[in-house]
Amino acid sequence: MAPVPDVVIAGYGPAGLPAAAFDAVRARQALPRALRPDDVAATVTFLASDGAAALTGQVLCTDGGLVMR
């Protein structure tokens, strides 16, 4: 499967994508809403915390379940 850009709403619209492209990505995403910047920030905050101290060599996809479909 070809890579598809994540859809993150950044306060000014659907990541600068045309409406048809935005809808196509959202249709493949398991989360029933577009990602927000704070969704990504929460992942980064976790990775920077002591709670992630044992994680090594992992890829965490903050993509609303896009890779699941």
Buried (B, 14 or more C-beta within 10 A) or exposed (E): EEEBEBBBBEEEEBBEBEEEBBEEBBEBBEBEEBBEEEBBEEBEEEEEEEEBEEEEEEEEEBBBEBBEE
